[in-house]
Amino acid sequence: MKVALLSDCYLPRLGGIEVQTHDLARALVALGHEVEVFTATQGADGERRGEITVVDGIPVHRLAARLPWQLPINPWAPPELRRRLVGGGFDVAHVQTGVVSPFAWDATRVTLRLGLPTAMTWHCMLADLAPVFDAGRFVRRWAARGVAMSAVSDVAAEPLRRLVEPGSTVSVLPNGIDVSRWAAGPVARPPGPLRLVTAMRLAKRKRPAALVGVVAQAEALAGAGAITLTILGEGPERSRVERHVREHDLGWVRLPGRVSREELRERYAASDVYLSPARLESFGIAALEARTVGLPVIGRTGSGVGEFVHDGVNGLVVSSDSEMASAIASLATDLDRVAEMRAWNVAHPPEQEWSQVARLAVGEYHRAISLVRAVSA
C-alpha cells in the first residue's frame, strides 16, 4: 500500500506529532508499505516550496512558505499538494491533526475532492473547544464523506464521537513506542530519596510551575530530604519555574533542559517515578517512554495516561493536585511499593509497540477505503 502522511509539523521540529508521524512512517515501511510525507515544515537547511528531503529513508515533501519563526503554515500549498497526490499513485492519505492544523485541514479538503481514501488521527484534547468544532460542523461533514476518524486515546476520541453523526465510528489509534529502544530491564537502586522525573515542553498547558508546588507539598508531607525532582525540557515557562525554585529555596529541583532521546532513557532508568501533571494530555508519549523504561507513572484522571497506566498496578491515577502530592509522599515512604510497580512494568512491556500500532493504522486505511466505497455507492 502506498501511503501519504500529511502533517503541519514534522522533523526537524520536535514535538509529539512530529516525532510520532516520523516513527509511524518508519514502522509502516518496516511492514512493507511505501510512505511519503507532506508537510508545511521547512527542512533542516530551510528547504521549502516543494523541495523533497529524505529523512531516514522517507521522502518528505516540504510544502512550506517563508514565514516569521518558520511557522508551519502555507495557505498556497493545496494546488501543488493536489498535483503531487494525483501523480503519486497513493492508495490512502493519513492526516495528522491537532486543535489548530491549517495545513492538515487543507490537505483533507484536497484528498476528499480527489476521492482519495483518507484516515485522520487527532492528537489533541478538544475540551472547551468542542462546541466551536460542533458549530463549525466540518468534522461531521468530513466523517459523513468517508474520512476514517481516530484519536490517540479514548479520552481524546470521546468528544469527537459527539461531533460526528450517530453510528459513525471514531477509533483509537494510539501513539507508538519502540520497546526495544526504551526498555532498560531491572535496575539496581542506590540508597537515597525518591527520585521523581518528568519531561515536557515548559508551557503553561503542561503545568510545570504547578508541578513544583505539588512536589513541594509532597516533601512537606514526607519530610525534608525525602524527594528530588528533575524536570527535563525547555519552553516559555522556564523562567517562571526557576524563579519559584529560587524564591522558595527548593534545592532539590533540577532543570537540565532538553536532552537527547538516549540521555532521556538514561535519566529515566536512574529515576524512581515519572510525574504527568497535565490535565489535558491526549496521550502522554513521554510518560509512555518512562513506563517502558520501567518507571511507575503518576498521572491525572481524564488524561491519556490511562491508556497504559493501571492504578495501583504500574502507577497511580489521581484526580487532583492534592491527591498527587499525597501519592508522591506515600511512595517516598514506601520504596518497596515503588520497586513492585517497577518490576511489573519491566515484566509487562506496553501494548503500544510500533509494529502493533502500525498494523492498527493499516486497519484504519482499509476502513477509509471501505468508507469511500460506501459513500460513492
N, C-alpha and C positions, 0 to 999 in steps of 0.2 A: 504494500500500500504506500502511495506517495502522499505525505502529509505536509501541509503548510501550517507552521506555528506562527501566530500573529500576536504581537505584544508591543505595547507602547515602549516598555523598558526592557533592556537586555544588556548583557555584558558589553563594555567594561563597567557599566553602572553596577553597584552592588545593592541588593535588596532581595526580599522574598521572591517576588515574581521573576526577577531577572535570573536568579540562580536556579529556581525551580524549572523555568522554561528551558534553560540550558541543560539541566540534568535530565529532564524529560526527553529532550531531543536525543541525547546520547543513549538513553535507555531504549527508546524506540528503534534506533539504529541497531542496537545490540540484539533486538528481536528480529532483525531482518528487514525493517521498513526503511524507506527513503524519506529524509526530512530536510526541509529548508525553512529558515526563519525569516520573517519580515518584521521590521521594527522601525520606530521613529527615533531610535537612539544612535548617535554618532559612534563611529568606530574609535579605537584607541588612538589612531592618528588623525582623527577628525573626518573620517570617511562619511560621506552623506550623498544626497541626490542620486540614490540608487546604486552606489558602489557596492560591490559584493566582497565581503571579507570572509575568511574561513576560520572558524573558532572550533578547535578540537574536532576538525573534520566536517563540521556542519556549515554549509553555505548560509551566510547571513546577509540579507538584502537591507542595506542601510538607507531607508527612505526618510532620511532626516533633513530638516531645514536648519539654516543658520539662525539661531535664536539666542537671546541672552541666557547665560547659565546652562547652555546646551539642553534646554528643555526638550523632552521627547514629544514634541507636538509638531505636526505638519498637516495643515488643512489642505495642502495641494497634493497630497500623496495619492488619493483614490484613483485618478486616471492611470497613473503608472502602475499602481498595485493591481488594478484590473487587467492591464495588458500582460503583466507577468504571471498572474494566476491563470489567465486564458492560455498563455503559451507554455505554461509549465507542466500541463498534464496531471494536475493534482487530483487525487481521489477524494480528499476531505480537507477542510480547514479546521484548525483548533484555535479559538480565540481565547486569550488570557486577559481577564479584566479585573479592575478594581472599582472603587467608588467613582472615580473620575478617570476615564480612559478614552480620550477622544480618538486616538489612532485605532484602538481596538474596535470602537463602536463604528467608525467609518469603515473599517475592514469588514465588519459584519454586514453592513448595508451593501458593500460590494459583493460579498460572497452570496448573499441572498438574491441579488439581481442576476448573478451568473447561474443560479441554481446549483451552486457547489455545496454539497453536504457540509454542514457546519456544526461543530461542537463548541460550546462556550463554558469556560470554567471561571467562577467568581472566587477571587482571593481576598474577600473583604467581608466585613460585617456591616450590613446596611443600617441597622439600629434605627436611630431617629430619622434617617433619610428615607426609610421605606415608603412613607406617604408621598414623598416627592417622586419616587420612581413609579409608584402606583398612579399618580396623577399624569405622569408623562406617558404611561401605557406602552412605551417602546419595548420593555421586556416581555410584556404579554403578546405584543404583535410578533416579536421575533420567535417566541415559543410556538405561537399559532402557525407560523410559516415554516416550522420544521427545525428550528435550532434546538439541538440536544443540550439542555441546560444542566449544569452541575455546579457544585460548590466544594470547597476543600474540607468542609466538615459539616456535620448535621446541623450544628447551631447556625452556621453561615447559610445553609440551604433553606432553613425554615422560613425566613422572611421572603425568599424567592418563591417558595411554594404558594404563598398567599398572593403573589403578584401575577402568576400565570393562571390560565383557565383551569377550572376544576377538571380533574382527570389527567392533566399534564404532569409529567414526571420531572423532578429536579433531583438528580442523582448526587451521590457523594463521591468525588474523585479526590482522594487525599493527596497532600504533598508526599513526596517520597524521600527516601534516605538510602545511602549506600551503607548497609550494615557492616560489611567487611572493613570499610574505611573508618568507621567511628567506634566499633566495639573495642573495648580495652581489656576485657576479661577481668578476673579477680585482681584487686589492687591491695597491697598491704598498707594499712592506715597507720601513720605515725601518731603518737600521742599529741594532744593539743585541743584547742577549741573547735567547735563546729564550724566548718569552713563552707560558707554559703557563696554561691556564684550565680551570676546572671549575665546574659549577653543580649544587647538590644541597641537599637538606634536611640540615642538620648534625646527623645522627643516627648512632648507633653503627653501625647496619647499613650505612650508606653509607661508613664508614671515613675520615672527613675527617682525623682525627689521624694515622692510619696513612699517609695520602697525604702529609702534610707530611714524615714521616720518609722516605718513598720519594724524594721530590724532594730532600731534604737529601742523601741518599746519591748521587743523580744529580749534584748540584752538586759533591760531593767528587770524583766521577769526572771531570767535565767541566772543573772549575776554577772558582775564585771569580769571581763576576760573569757566569757563562755562562747563568744561568737566572733567570727570575722566575716567580712563581706567584700567580694570582688565584683565590680561592675565593668564589664567589657563592652566597648563600643564608643562611638562619638556621636555628636549631634548638638543641636542648639541649646539643650538643657544642661550641658556640661557645666557651664559657669555657675548656674543656679545650684547644682548638686555640690560643686566644690565649695561654694560659699556656705551652704548648710553644714557641710562637714567641718569647715574651719570654725564657724560660729558656735557649734556645739561640741567641738573638740572630740570628734569621732575618729580617733586614730586607727580604729580597726577597719575603716573603709578604704579600699584601694580602687583607683581608676586608671588602669593601664592603657586605656584607649582601644582602638581597633587592632585586632591581631589576625594572623592568617588562620585558615582552617586547621592547619597542622598544630599550631600553637594552641588554638581553641580546644582541640581534643586533649592536648596535654594538660591544659589548665582544668578542664572538666575532670580528667582522671585523678588529679591531685586535690579535688574538692570533695565535699560530702553531700550537699543538697543543692538543687537548682531551684531558683525562685522565678515565677512567672506572674508578675503583679497586674498585668493589663486586663482590664475588664472586657475590652472589645478586641480580643485576639481571635481572629478567624480560624487559625490553626495552631501556630506556635512552633515553627520549624526549629528554632534554637533550643526550645525545650525538648523536642523530639531527639535532637542530636545529643543533648545531655543525657536523656533517658537511655539512648542507645549505648553510650559510654558506660552507663550503669547507675547514674545518679537518680535517687528519688526526686520527684518534682513536686513542688507545692504550687498549685495554680488556683485560678478562680472558677467558681461555678459559672455556667453560661458562656464559657470560652471554649476554644477549640482544643485545649489540652485534654479535655475529657475524652477525646478520641483515642488517647494512648496512655492516660493515667487512670488507674483504678484506685479509688480512695481506700486507703488503709492497706493496700497490697503492694503497690510500687511507687506510691507517693500519696499526697494528701490534696483534697479539693476543698477549698474553703469559700465561704460566702461573703467575707468582709475583711478589711484590713486588720481589725482587732482579732479575728479568728486566725489570720495568717500569723500575726505576732505570737499568739498562744501556741500555734502549731510549731513554729520555729523554736520557741522556748522549750516545749515538751521534748523535741528531738535533741536539743542541746544537752538535756539531762538524761537522755536515753539513747546512747550511741549504739547499743545493741539493736535497737529497732531500726536505726539507720542502716546498719550492716545487713539486717534481714531483708529490707526492701531493696538494697543494692544488689544483694545476691539473687533476688528474684528477677531483677532487670537483666542481670548478666545471663541468667539461665533461660530467659524468655525474650529473644530478640523481637522487636516490634513488627507488626504485620505490614507496615508501610514500606517494605523493602522495594527498591526501584523496579525490579523485574515484575513484581506483582502489580505495582501501580501502573506500569506501562501497559500491562495486559488489561487492566481496568480501563485505561484510556482507549485502547483499541476497541474495547466493547462499546465505549461511547461513540466511536467513529462509525461502527456498524449500526448503532442506534440512529445516528444522524442520517446515514444513508437510507435506512428504512423510513424515517420520518419524511424525508424529501419525496420518496416514492409515494407515500401515503397522501401527502399534500397535493402531489401532482396528479394523482389518480382521479 
